C-alpha cells in the first residue's frame, strides 16, 4: 500500500519574489553591512516590486488575555509572511526557533529567514504547524 502525502507550498509566488528581492539587494550591496542597512534596502526593493509590507512589526505575547511580552519582527509582507533578516557567517537553529516563536505569537503560518552571508543570500522557510 502506498501512502501519498499532499505537499503544498504556501504562498509560492510571494515567497519567490521576496527571496529574489533579497538576492537583488545582496548583488547591489555585497557582504558586510549591518542588518539595518539590508533591511532598509530590502524595504526599498519590495516597494519597487509593489509588494505590501510593514517594517519592524510589533507582535505582543499574550497569556490568558494579558500581554506579558513583545517581539518585533523585521517585516510583515502582504499580511501573510513574517520575514526575518540576519547578517551571519553561518545559519543557526536559534534563528529558526526565534522566527517560529514570532509565527506562533502572531498566528501566522509562514515565515522566511533571510541570511546575508559572505557567500551570498541563504534562506529558510519556517512553517507554523499550529495554523491550518
BELVENJO-V653332 format. One record per residue. PHI is phi in whole degrees, -180 to 180 (NA if undefined). Layout:
# BELVENJO-V653332
PHI
PHI
This chain:
# BELVENJO-V653332
NA
-110
-105
-105
-99
-78
-113
-116
-81
-87
50
-64
-66
-65
-59
-60
-66
-63
-64
-61
-63
-64
-64
-61
-62
-64
-61
-81
-97
76
-99
108
-86
-67
-55
-60
-66
-65
-63
-65
-67
-66
-60
-63
-65
-65
-63
-59
-81
58
-103
-64
-160
-129
-93
48
-82
-77
-125
-73
-109
-111
-137
49
84
-112
-79
-112
-178
-155
-128
-130
-85
-62
-146
-118
-104
53
53
-132
-125
-88
-121
-121
-107
-139
-111
-142
-86
-151
-73
-135
-63
-61
-69
-65
-65
-60
-65
-62
-61
-61
-60
-65
-63
-93
78
-100
-87
-125
-131
-126
-96
-110
-105
-95
-116
-64
-96
118
-88
-120
-148
-137
-93
-121
-108
-96
-68
-76
-101
-90
